[in-house]
Amino acid sequence: MAILGPILLGVLFLSGLFVLVAFGYWGFHMVSGFSKYVLCLVAPLLVAVFWGTFLSPKASIPVPISLRTLLQLTVFATGTIALYSSGHSKSALFS
């Protein structure tokens, strides 16, 4: 049982990285011109700052576990919606 905690944290970390990639992909494909490069960098950066501030295990502003779970689900759902809206409906289905 003691090994299950670090494995779950590792899965959550990898899932968070995939969400950041989804937001970057969304930002790159939603606009044109130079702004797509800016949005490709800014969208995942904003999500990462939000995650680090409120949702990480060592968050600077800790929130109760129930709210943290709800916010994590919201971030993952929003990442799935971003992936779906950028044209990857099959990838969004499995995320």
KOLRO-847460 format. One record per residue (C-alpha): x, z, y; residue in three letters. Coordinates in steps of 0.25 Angstrom, whole numbers, always signed. Example, Ala and Ser with C-alpha at 12.3 -4.5 7.8 and 13.67 -1.06 7.14 Angstrom:
<sites>
[site [+49, +31, -18], "ALA"],
[site [+55, +29, -4], "SER"],
</sites>
This chain:
<sites>
[site [+0, +0, +0], "MET"],
[site [+11, +3, +10], "ALA"],
[site [+16, -12, +9], "ILE"],
[site [+2, -17, +13], "LEU"],
[site [+3, -13, +28], "GLY"],
[site [+16, -21, +31], "PRO"],
[site [+10, -33, +24], "ILE"],
[site [-3, -32, +32], "LEU"],
[site [+5, -31, +45], "LEU"],
[site [+13, -43, +41], "GLY"],
[site [+1, -51, +38], "VAL"],
[site [-5, -47, +51], "LEU"],
[site [+8, -51, +58], "PHE"],
[site [+8, -64, +52], "LEU"],
[site [-6, -66, +55], "SER"],
[site [-3, -63, +70], "GLY"],
[site [+8, -73, +70], "LEU"],
[site [-2, -84, +65], "PHE"],
[site [-12, -80, +76], "VAL"],
[site [-1, -82, +86], "LEU"],
[site [+2, -96, +80], "VAL"],
[site [-13, -99, +80], "ALA"],
[site [-14, -96, +95], "PHE"],
[site [-1, -104, +98], "GLY"],
[site [-7, -116, +91], "TYR"],
[site [-20, -114, +98], "TRP"],
[site [-13, -114, +111], "GLY"],
[site [-5, -126, +108], "PHE"],
[site [-17, -134, +104], "HIS"],
[site [-27, -130, +114], "MET"],
[site [-22, -136, +127], "VAL"],
[site [-13, -147, +130], "SER"],
[site [+0, -149, +139], "GLY"],
[site [+9, -138, +142], "PHE"],
[site [-1, -128, +142], "SER"],
[site [-2, -129, +127], "LYS"],
[site [+12, -124, +126], "TYR"],
[site [+9, -112, +135], "VAL"],
[site [-4, -109, +127], "LEU"],
[site [+4, -110, +114], "CYS"],
[site [+13, -99, +119], "LEU"],
[site [+3, -90, +127], "VAL"],
[site [-8, -89, +117], "ALA"],
[site [+0, -83, +106], "PRO"],
[site [+8, -74, +116], "LEU"],
[site [-5, -68, +121], "LEU"],
[site [-10, -65, +107], "VAL"],
[site [+3, -59, +103], "ALA"],
[site [+3, -50, +116], "VAL"],
[site [-11, -46, +113], "PHE"],
[site [-7, -43, +99], "TRP"],
[site [+5, -35, +102], "GLY"],
[site [-2, -27, +113], "THR"],
[site [-14, -23, +105], "PHE"],
[site [-14, -27, +90], "LEU"],
[site [+0, -25, +85], "SER"],
[site [+4, -12, +77], "PRO"],
[site [+13, -8, +89], "LYS"],
[site [+4, -13, +100], "ALA"],
[site [+6, -8, +114], "SER"],
[site [-9, -5, +116], "ILE"],
[site [-14, -1, +103], "PRO"],
[site [-29, -2, +100], "VAL"],
[site [-37, +4, +89], "PRO"],
[site [-36, -2, +75], "ILE"],
[site [-51, -7, +75], "SER"],
[site [-49, -14, +89], "LEU"],
[site [-35, -19, +84], "ARG"],
[site [-41, -25, +71], "THR"],
[site [-52, -32, +80], "LEU"],
[site [-42, -38, +89], "LEU"],
[site [-33, -43, +78], "GLN"],
[site [-45, -50, +72], "LEU"],
[site [-48, -56, +85], "THR"],
[site [-34, -61, +87], "VAL"],
[site [-34, -67, +73], "PHE"],
[site [-48, -73, +75], "ALA"],
[site [-44, -79, +89], "THR"],
[site [-31, -85, +82], "GLY"],
[site [-40, -91, +71], "THR"],
[site [-49, -97, +82], "ILE"],
[site [-37, -102, +90], "ALA"],
[site [-32, -109, +77], "LEU"],
[site [-46, -115, +74], "TYR"],
[site [-48, -120, +89], "SER"],
[site [-34, -127, +88], "SER"],
[site [-39, -135, +77], "GLY"],
[site [-34, -128, +65], "HIS"],
[site [-47, -124, +58], "SER"],
[site [-42, -123, +44], "LYS"],
[site [-30, -114, +49], "SER"],
[site [-40, -105, +57], "ALA"],
[site [-49, -104, +44], "LEU"],
[site [-37, -97, +37], "PHE"],
[site [-32, -89, +48], "SER"],
</sites>
